[in-house]
Each structure stands twice: as C-alpha cells, then as structure tokens.
Amino acid sequence: MLGIYLSGTGNTEHCITKLLGLIDSEAEIIRMTKADEEKIMEKIRGNDTIVLAYPTQFSNAPYMVRDFIKRNKNEWSGKKVLCMTTMGAFSGDGAGCSARLLKGYGAEIIGGLQIRMPDAVCDNKMLKKPLAENRRIVREADKKIETVARDIIENGKYPKEGISFISHIAGLFGQRLWFYNKTTDYSKKLQISDDCTGCGLCSKNCPMENLRIKDGRAIAGDSCTMCYSCISTCPKQAITLLGSKVYEQCRYEKYEG
C-alpha cells in the first residue's frame, strides 16, 4: 500500500500517517511535490492500492492534486484508490472530486474518507477557534481514524464518505458553485510584505516551487496551490493569501496532545 499526500499545515500528513500506521505498518507515505513527481509515479506503478490524501478547498480538491491526476492519467488504470480529505467545517464531496477523475481514468475507488481538522486558513479571523477547541477536534479526528482502521482490518470495509451522488450535490450547492473561481487554477494572489527577511523557509517548503529568494526577500510566482505551508511557517508572518493579516499560524504540532 502507498500513501500520497498534499499537506501544508500538517493536518493531512497526520491523518494519513495515522491511518496507514494502523492498517499497514509497511506502507510507504510520500508528500506530493512538483520536484518529486516522477519518483512518486514510480512508486504508484509498483503498488496496487493507494491512499490519496489532501485538504479540501471550497468543497474541491486542490488544483495541484487534480492536475497531478490528469497529467498522469495513463497510470491509474486498475489501481485501487482510497480518497482521503481533511476539512475545516464542511467538505461536501471533497473526496469525490478526485474520485470521479480517477474513476474516469480506470481506477477502482475503494472508498472515501473525510476528516475534520483545525482550519488551515490562518489569515481569516472568522475561522479561528480557541486552542482547546482545536485540540478537541484533533482528538475526535483520531478516534474516527481508529474506528475506520478497525473496520478495514476486521471487516474489509472501507468508508464511503464524499463519493456518493448526494455528497456531490451537497458539495456543488454548498460551496463549489459560489467559490468555483477560487479553485479553477493555481492562485496568483500570494502576497509578501516588507516584513520578509529572505530566510528561505517558504521556498524550501513550497510543494509547487512557487517561491524563490531574490535580493534578500521572497518572491511569489503564479502557481500557488493554496496549501498554506508558507503562511503557516513564515517566522515573520509576512505572507498572506485570502486575507491581509496573519491571525494565527496553524500547524498540527500546536494542537497535538
């Protein structure tokens, strides 16, 4: 079994690591990055069962994930795939968005799993929750993953969240129709303030290689996949995307324990 994930703030990485640790201790888990795509595809060719995990964005899969699936469309035939998503409050058919693409390229969708985790958007004050509440959300997520893993191991039964027609309608009318323009392509809206010191942490962690350091400060390109990795790790809180100010840097490690 192979796990592939996109994670900016650690939420999705935690969830896929916990699930695969429970159901297959020998499973390999790889972060999805632009630089490592060929290596990832080699691993996919050598595995029959794949868990694809990513954060839900406005009831959609991140553009980087959809682009990855489409670009490698000839590699999915016959693969068994569990689509796993993390979400803030609502996902709809977050898992189904990639499942439909994969199925169209010949994959067998064995399940869908949608896990609520602390919201990764850290430049919107409305989405912020107290630390105690976020820790409670993580504990509930862990319990759900443990229940799912037990059902898979004991009964061979995979969850079917987010991949039904009803879920598709919920995601479409709940968010996607209203915010579709935010997820139709990579974003060009990443902003970097004069507080940037050019430390290079953002460019090192960006899965899309969308950031570079020039003349002592970070420069953003036009291929941001909205994972919030750079925003959540910038030591100067100098980077924003949906808002104009960072209110809290959301890293999974903060909510652990």
C-alpha positions as CSV (number, residue, x, y, z in Angstrom):
1,M,0.0,0.0,0.0
2,L,1.2,3.5,-0.8
3,G,0.2,6.8,0.7
4,I,0.5,10.1,-1.2
5,Y,-0.5,13.4,0.4
6,L,-0.5,17.1,0.0
7,S,-0.3,18.9,3.3
8,G,0.6,22.5,4.2
9,T,0.0,22.7,7.9
10,G,0.4,19.1,8.9
11,N,-3.3,18.2,9.2
12,T,-3.4,15.8,6.2
13,E,0.0,14.4,6.9
14,H,-1.0,13.5,10.4
15,C,-4.3,11.8,9.3
16,I,-2.8,9.7,6.5
17,T,0.2,8.7,8.7
18,K,-2.1,7.6,11.5
19,L,-4.5,5.7,9.2
20,L,-1.8,3.8,7.3
21,G,0.2,3.2,10.5
22,L,-2.9,1.3,11.8
23,I,-3.8,-0.7,8.7
24,D,-0.5,-1.3,7.1
25,S,2.7,-0.7,9.1
26,E,4.8,-1.4,6.0
27,A,3.1,1.2,3.8
28,E,5.2,3.9,2.3
29,I,4.0,7.5,2.6
30,I,5.2,10.3,0.3
31,R,4.5,14.0,0.2
32,M,3.3,15.3,-3.1
33,T,5.7,17.9,-4.6
34,K,6.3,19.1,-8.1
35,A,10.0,18.2,-7.8
36,D,9.3,14.6,-6.8
37,E,6.6,13.7,-9.3
38,E,8.5,11.2,-11.3
39,K,9.6,9.4,-8.1
40,I,6.0,9.3,-6.9
41,M,4.8,7.9,-10.2
42,E,7.4,5.1,-10.0
43,K,6.0,4.2,-6.6
44,I,2.5,4.2,-7.9
45,R,3.5,1.8,-10.7
46,G,4.7,-0.6,-8.1
47,N,1.7,-0.5,-5.9
48,D,-1.9,-1.8,-6.4
49,T,-3.6,0.1,-3.5
50,I,-3.1,3.8,-3.0
51,V,-4.4,6.3,-0.4
52,L,-4.5,9.8,-1.9
53,A,-4.9,12.4,0.8
54,Y,-5.3,16.2,0.6
55,P,-7.0,19.2,2.2
56,T,-10.5,20.2,0.9
57,Q,-10.6,23.7,-0.6
58,F,-14.1,25.2,-1.0
59,S,-15.5,21.6,-1.5
60,N,-13.0,20.9,-4.1
61,A,-9.7,19.1,-4.4
62,P,-6.6,21.4,-4.6
63,Y,-5.7,22.2,-8.2
64,M,-2.3,20.7,-7.7
65,V,-3.9,17.3,-6.9
66,R,-6.3,17.4,-9.8
67,D,-3.5,18.5,-12.2
68,F,-1.4,15.6,-10.9
69,I,-4.1,13.1,-11.6
70,K,-4.8,14.4,-15.1
71,R,-1.1,14.7,-16.0
72,N,-0.6,11.0,-15.2
73,K,-3.9,9.8,-16.5
74,N,-2.4,6.7,-18.1
75,E,-1.1,5.4,-14.8
76,W,-4.4,4.9,-12.9
77,S,-6.0,2.0,-14.7
78,G,-6.6,-0.9,-12.4
79,K,-5.3,0.9,-9.3
80,K,-7.4,0.7,-6.1
81,V,-7.7,4.1,-4.5
82,L,-9.0,5.4,-1.2
83,C,-9.5,9.2,-1.5
84,M,-9.0,10.9,1.9
85,T,-9.6,14.6,2.6
86,T,-9.2,16.9,5.6
87,M,-11.6,19.8,6.1
88,G,-12.3,22.7,8.3
89,A,-16.1,22.6,8.8
90,F,-17.6,21.4,5.5
91,S,-16.4,19.2,2.7
92,G,-19.4,18.0,0.8
93,D,-17.8,15.8,-1.9
94,G,-14.2,16.8,-1.3
95,A,-13.1,13.1,-1.6
96,G,-15.4,12.7,-4.6
97,C,-13.8,15.4,-6.7
98,S,-10.6,13.4,-7.1
99,A,-12.5,10.1,-7.0
100,R,-14.5,11.0,-10.2
101,L,-11.4,11.9,-12.0
102,L,-9.6,8.8,-11.0
103,K,-12.5,6.6,-11.9
104,G,-12.7,8.2,-15.3
105,Y,-9.0,7.1,-15.9
106,G,-9.8,3.5,-14.9
107,A,-9.1,3.4,-11.2
108,E,-11.2,1.5,-8.8
109,I,-12.4,3.7,-6.0
110,I,-12.5,1.6,-2.9
111,G,-13.6,4.3,-0.5
112,G,-13.7,8.0,0.6
113,L,-12.8,9.4,4.0
114,Q,-13.3,13.0,5.1
115,I,-11.8,14.1,8.4
116,R,-12.5,17.3,10.2
117,M,-9.3,19.0,11.4
118,P,-8.5,22.6,12.6
119,D,-9.0,25.1,9.8
120,A,-5.7,25.8,8.0
121,V,-6.7,29.2,6.8
122,C,-4.8,31.5,9.2
123,D,-5.3,34.9,7.6
124,N,-9.1,35.0,8.2
125,K,-10.1,35.9,11.7
126,M,-13.6,34.4,11.3
127,L,-12.2,30.9,11.0
128,K,-10.2,31.0,14.2
129,K,-11.0,28.8,17.2
130,P,-9.6,28.6,20.7
131,L,-6.7,26.2,21.2
132,A,-8.7,23.9,23.4
133,E,-11.4,23.6,20.7
134,N,-8.8,22.7,18.1
135,R,-7.3,20.1,20.3
136,R,-10.7,18.6,20.8
137,I,-11.2,18.5,17.1
138,V,-7.9,16.6,16.7
139,R,-8.9,14.1,19.4
140,E,-12.2,13.4,17.6
141,A,-10.4,13.0,14.3
142,D,-8.0,10.5,15.8
143,K,-11.0,8.5,17.2
144,K,-12.7,8.5,13.8
145,I,-9.5,7.3,12.1
146,E,-9.1,4.5,14.7
147,T,-12.7,3.4,14.1
148,V,-12.2,3.4,10.3
149,A,-9.0,1.4,10.6
150,R,-10.6,-1.2,12.8
151,D,-13.5,-1.6,10.3
152,I,-11.0,-2.0,7.4
153,I,-8.9,-4.6,9.3
154,E,-11.7,-6.6,10.8
155,N,-14.3,-6.4,8.1
156,G,-12.5,-5.3,5.0
157,K,-15.0,-2.4,4.9
158,Y,-13.8,1.0,3.6
159,P,-15.7,4.2,4.3
160,K,-17.7,5.8,1.5
161,E,-17.8,9.4,2.6
162,G,-17.9,12.1,0.0
163,I,-18.2,9.9,-3.1
164,S,-22.0,9.5,-3.3
165,F,-24.4,11.4,-5.6
166,I,-25.9,13.1,-2.5
167,S,-22.5,14.2,-1.4
168,H,-21.8,15.6,-4.9
169,I,-24.9,17.7,-4.7
170,A,-24.0,18.9,-1.2
171,G,-20.6,20.0,-2.3
172,L,-21.8,21.6,-5.5
173,F,-24.5,23.7,-4.0
174,G,-23.0,24.1,-0.5
175,Q,-19.8,25.8,-1.7
176,R,-18.4,24.9,-5.2
177,L,-20.9,26.9,-7.2
178,W,-20.2,30.0,-5.2
179,F,-16.5,29.7,-4.9
180,Y,-15.6,27.8,-8.0
181,N,-13.4,30.6,-9.3
182,K,-11.0,30.2,-6.3
183,T,-10.2,26.6,-7.3
184,T,-10.2,26.6,-11.1
185,D,-6.4,27.2,-11.4
186,Y,-3.4,28.0,-9.4
187,S,-3.6,31.3,-7.5
188,K,-1.6,34.4,-8.3
189,K,-2.7,36.2,-5.2
190,L,0.0,35.3,-2.7
191,Q,1.2,38.5,-1.0
192,I,4.6,39.0,0.7
193,S,5.0,42.1,2.9
194,D,8.1,44.1,3.7
195,D,8.5,42.1,6.9
196,C,10.1,39.3,4.9
197,T,13.7,38.7,5.8
198,G,14.5,36.3,3.0
199,C,15.2,33.3,5.3
200,G,14.1,30.9,2.6
201,L,11.9,28.7,4.7
202,C,8.9,29.3,2.4
203,S,10.7,28.4,-0.8
204,K,12.1,25.3,0.8
205,N,8.6,24.0,1.9
206,C,6.5,25.0,-1.1
207,P,5.3,21.9,-2.9
208,M,4.9,23.8,-6.2
209,E,8.3,25.5,-6.2
210,N,6.3,28.7,-6.4
211,L,8.6,30.8,-4.2
212,R,12.2,31.9,-4.6
213,I,14.5,34.3,-2.8
214,K,15.8,37.3,-4.8
215,D,17.7,40.3,-3.4
216,G,17.1,39.2,0.2
217,R,13.4,38.6,0.1
218,A,10.8,36.0,-1.1
219,I,9.2,36.4,-4.5
220,A,6.0,34.6,-5.4
221,G,5.0,33.2,-8.8
222,D,1.6,32.5,-10.2
223,S,1.3,28.7,-9.3
224,C,0.2,28.8,-5.6
225,T,-1.9,25.7,-4.7
226,M,-3.3,27.4,-1.6
227,C,-1.8,24.8,0.8
228,Y,-0.8,27.5,3.3
229,S,2.6,25.9,4.0
230,C,4.5,29.1,3.5
231,I,2.0,31.2,5.5
232,S,1.9,28.8,8.5
233,T,5.7,28.6,8.7
234,C,6.9,32.1,8.0
235,P,8.7,33.3,11.2
236,K,7.7,36.9,10.4
237,Q,4.1,36.3,9.4
238,A,4.9,38.2,6.2
239,I,2.8,36.1,3.8
240,T,-0.9,36.2,3.2
241,L,-3.4,34.8,0.6
242,L,-7.1,35.1,1.3
243,G,-6.7,37.8,3.9
244,S,-4.4,40.7,4.6
245,K,-3.1,39.7,8.0
246,V,-2.0,36.5,9.7
247,Y,-4.0,35.9,12.9
248,E,-2.7,32.5,13.8
249,Q,-0.1,30.2,12.2
250,C,-1.9,26.9,12.1
251,R,0.4,23.9,12.5
252,Y,-0.7,20.5,13.5
253,E,2.0,20.3,16.1
254,K,0.4,23.1,18.0
255,Y,-2.8,21.1,18.6
256,E,-1.0,17.8,19.3
257,G,-1.5,16.5,22.9
